[in-house]
Amino acid sequence: MTKATVDAGICGFTALIEVIRLSSQMLRVVVTSDCEMVSKMGKELRDIDWRDALNQREDCLLYKSLQQHIKHVACPIPIAILKAIEVEVGAALPADVVIRFETASSRALQ
């Protein structure tokens, strides 16, 4: 099992992503969040074929669910789901992903 915790940023929501390998092809994806959009997307995913999830086709369940439920185009949770799937199937190592921001105003405050 692979777990990932995501602090989504300024929205204040977090998400817990759990990916459990059920067979050589099938995974169970469990997404827990107080964000209504993320929760709805997570309920649709449940048991998925990892090969389909990592395919960038528009008819892929993950992408269809993302388009239907997530209205914030820069939400980091869908990418975290994909990264957790990659880790669970051995396509990536479990390394943290970090985004750091620097703006002109933040530099002026220092």
Secondary structure, 3 states (H helix, E strand, C coil): CEEEEEECCCCCCEEEEEEEECCCCEEEEEEEECCHHHHHHHHHHCEEEHHHHCCCCCCCHHHHHHHHHCCCCCCCHHHHHHHHHHHHHCCCCCCCCCCCCCCHHHHHHC
